[in-house]
Amino acid sequence: MVPRETDVLIVGAGPTGLSLALSLAQAGCGFVIVDRIAAGANTSRAAVIHSNTLEMLEPLGVADTILEQAHIVPRFSVRSRDARLLTVDFTALPTRYPFTTMISQAVTEAILEARLGALGHRVHRAFEVTDLAEGIDGVDATLRGPDGAVSRMRAGYVAGADGMHSVVRQAARIPFEGSAYEGSFVLADVTMDWGLARDEVDLFFAPEGLVVVAPLPEGRHRIVATVGEAPPEPTVDDVQRILDARGPRGEAARVREVVWGSRFRVHHRLAGRYHQGRMVLAGDAAHVHSPAGGQGMNTGIVDACVLGPRLAGIVAGRRDREALDEYVALRRPAAERVLALSDRLTRVARLRNPVLRAARNLGLRALDRLPAFERSLAFDLSGLRHRAPPA
Ligand SMILES: Cc1cc2nc3c(=O)[nH]c(=O)nc-3n(C[C@H](O)[C@H](O)[C@H](O)COP(=O)(O)OP(=O)(O)OC[C@H]3O[C@@H](n4cnc5c(N)ncnc54)[C@H](O)[C@@H]3O)c2cc1C
């Protein structure tokens, strides 16, 4: 059973919804969090947590646990076969977390949900929100429970952390503008023999498309590659072919096992508005983009950490509804920047024209000699350039 009334109904218990729940719990705000799936997802998906995200998660009591279970990577390199074109070093960033943190999304979600449990809250699972209707002083939600039974709940506010196909966004009649890229991404978490260092993420540009090789905990690597038509579940041979065609020649990889694999069709979309009346969006419900740069989950978590204290302030009567506009003013431009950055990375990596490719590689080598450029890219990728002010 779900309660009949709540201050805030959070729809979706992915990384965004769970972070928002923790943030509201921290602020002493009443909430109910529901998810239509019966158990937390156990697939890998996003694999990187950036510095600013860890800073935002620290007050929620989960940053140390994440670090204990993660693989720490202080550098990011762009390569073309055996040539190193550009290196971004995170170690000089002004933060307690001067690195990127590699960890499977399933583990991150499990850590967030365990922390929520430790604070005395739980996710109401196998409850799907099927309809939302806003009244004068609240939103009436219709939910379908595990046994198919329909129940209703009245919420002061509804937070849509329900992903790309958000029912909250649809109920609020907010457009989701953008399009899908041609082609798709192969994702695979593998064990393999890999000659390059395990303390950097390597992005290889190749005529066939990009491939990212990122070290994960337990000696694994995450492979992300653009392909025309990705197989639903990549095999060892599929991943080997990609690395043979695009990866290093000198230190050739030997793939042993695909532990998890999937394909990912990339959309590039941004919600026309982030809130409408008492309904507000965060995470993939508000923005989706290419995984290049590993920003998807991070942007959602930071949205949640910025929204939480503001929403709690409104519910407690300490803030007026303009606090939601403040959230939008801080986070919608952040999503616009992430869309632009991941779009640029995706397009530059996929250049097919050999002349343009040679010019790109020369340009990157030149930029590699400019410490200011490297530092600027580190600020962008880590999310630290636009730290949100406290609520
Ligand atoms: C295969 C795959 C690979 C990916 N790889 C990467 C990557 O390499 N790098 C990267 O940055 N990002 C990646 N992403 C994207 C990343 O996973 C998302 O950005 C991130 O999960 C967004 O979190 P979220 O909580 O906003 O939404 P989601 O994770 O989509 O969570 C939404 C939740 O809402 C629930 N829900 C939906 N509708 C309802 C409803 N009506 N009622 C109740 N519950 C509902 C869903 O069950 C789900 O649990 C990948 C995604 C996929 C699918």
The ligand as an ORCA input file, in Angstrom:
! r2SCAN-3c Opt
* xyz 0 1
  C      21.559      0.918    -21.885
  C      21.879      2.256    -21.310
  C      23.189      2.665    -21.235
  C      23.521      3.916    -20.755
  N      24.837      4.279    -20.706
  C      25.179      5.484    -20.246
  C      26.535      5.877    -20.177
  O      27.432      5.127    -20.573
  N      26.830      7.116    -19.674
  C      25.848      7.960    -19.235
  O      26.142      9.077    -18.772
  N      24.563      7.612    -19.284
  C      24.204      6.400    -19.777
  N      22.906      6.043    -19.816
  C      21.928      7.009    -19.348
  C      21.788      6.947    -17.837
  O      21.531      5.616    -17.485
  C      20.659      7.894    -17.457
  O      21.073      9.227    -17.744
  C      20.265      7.800    -15.991
  O      19.805      6.508    -15.668
  C      19.151      8.813    -15.707
  O      18.646      8.605    -14.431
  P      17.164      8.976    -14.074
  O      16.994      8.556    -12.658
  O      16.890     10.389    -14.436
  O      16.234      8.093    -15.038
  P      16.141      6.513    -15.159
  O      17.409      5.866    -14.769
  O      15.562      6.246    -16.507
  O      15.072      6.107    -14.045
  C      13.705      6.357    -14.204
  C      12.940      5.420    -13.286
  O      11.560      5.779    -13.351
  C      10.782      4.603    -13.366
  N       9.500      4.944    -13.985
  C       9.303      5.366    -15.246
  N       8.000      5.647    -15.450
  C       7.360      5.379    -14.275
  C       5.993      5.460    -13.869
  N       5.044      5.869    -14.703
  N       5.673      5.108    -12.606
  C       6.652      4.668    -11.739
  N       7.955      4.582    -12.089
  C       8.308      4.930    -13.338
  C      11.610      3.595    -14.149
  O      11.253      2.268    -13.823
  C      13.027      3.946    -13.718
  O      13.459      3.174    -12.606
  C      22.522      4.803    -20.284
  C      21.195      4.390    -20.341
  C      20.855      3.130    -20.843
  C      19.420      2.706    -20.878
*
